Amino acid sequence: MDNPFLSGTVIIEADDKKYEFEVKISPNENYPFRFPKVFELSNKIKKIADWHVNSDESFCFTVEPIEVIACKEGINLSEFYLKWLIPYLSNQQYRINEGKYANGEYSHNFLGLYEYYAELLKTKDIRKIEHYMTLLSSKKKIERTSICYCGSGVKYRHCHKKGTTELLLINEDVLAKHIFLFRSIISKLN
């Protein structure tokens, strides 16, 4: 039996014009706890990573941790369509028209994960990122009035509490996979 899917035309309005994208939406094996796969059928978007298209030609909406958090409680198609597909296609149309994306973007593969965690944990030091991820994955309670684990001397609530709270929303298996990936990259740097 074939996988179920939806297909149709998505209309994006920008610059007082309407732009149409033919798409196919298929649930992946983890839906609704991960985004469905979306493929563009009208060939307006280049099928390359630089255009946020995966190797299987499905759309790459964001880095994995953000997707996991967005789908933590399950995501329905209506919510996905409004919060992820429409903005993605709008940004793609902007790039087609202007030659660049309207919004900031993460890089692809490991570099995108690095950028996400570096921003979240307020450091560009790959070893510190891995250390903080490992420390936080133990889920030991950190008192908000204690000195932050980063060594800044600042109270935790004024330093890394927000980033830690977001990191702890990431599925344990995904976080463990990312820690392993960071460790493998670090081992190559040594």
Buried (B, 14 or more C-beta within 10 A) or exposed (E): EEEEBEEEEBEBEEEEEEBEBBBBBBBEEEBBBBBBBBBBEEEBBBBEEEBBBBEEEBBBBBBBBBBBBBBEEEBEBEEBBEEBBBBBBBBBBBBEEEEEEBEEBBBBEEEBBBBBBBEBBBBEEBEBBBBBBBBBBEEEEBEEEEBBBBEEEEBBBEBBBEBBEBBEEBBEEBBBEBBEBBBEBBEEEE
